[in-house]
């Protein structure tokens, strides 16, 4: 962090600016591109980034599902302690066949692709000059904010010392990270309240959401096994609204769509894996969502796919310990 904020100190070999604030504008050193940014109009030659944003989550869905399918059929005994359910339960308790599941998922992918083609907008010009122009606009905003918070004299001293580094950090790291976290929050909020509504409204549950709960024992490629209306409202529309509200770039959108897809698949994988990075990021994991698919937890654990804050705040969280306590009370009575 110190290196990022010290970036752009004046008087260095790459600086062409006598000071950060110059009249009504700001002067920044030459743009320093971070490692993650590809300075070209498209990531892949001849393929628009918008098409990548639509194809990446579909490919990720089937590739990650295939990984878990390979684990399912591997016969590795060391995996047994990580399985949430016995393998035979998938066949005996689930009410949808694998073909029915695959057909519904393919329809969901087709729907979200069509929606994306109509929704997503191609990236504006990607160039050093464009980045420089946007950073200067951000720098002017930073000057206005700091002057109002710290006053003219203190603010100017702070800006001359930290202005270039803060502008660089905000543009390349701070704002993109805040946008992404806000997008995750929007997706979680959208899905929690709509998901909960589909359980509390008998008509919506019977006609729409009950389709997903035909998978009493979830598995990876059944993550998006939904009624088409639910697939559109809960998954596709929620993600596109998060993209638009937070003003994500197309490349940020690629990450959001792909990451949320992988997280959803992992939440339905049927394994409680201690070394799974998706299950390490929060308490909202495969075991947490599996409780929701059981009879005892069907009115709980509505949060998906990232965090559990809405369940905690609104009293709908259920853990394995809660289930154990409830069963012990039943035995005593």
ABEGO torsion letter per residue (X at the ends): XAAAAABGBBGBAABABABABBEABBBBBBBBBBAABBBBABABBGBBAAAAAAAAAAAAAAAAAAAAAAAAAAGBAAAAAABABBAAAAAAABABBAAAAAAAAAAAAAAAAAAAAAABBBBBBBBAAAAAAAAAAAAAAAAAAAAAAAEAAAAAAAAAAAAAAAAAAAAAAAAAAAAAAAAAAAAAAAAAAAAAAAAABAAAAAAAAAAAAABABBBAAAAABBBAAAAAAAAAAAAAAAAAAAGBBAAAAAAAAAAAAAAAAAAAAGBBBAABAAAAABABBAAAAAAAABAAAAABGABOAABAAAAAAAGABBBAAAAAAAAAAAAAX
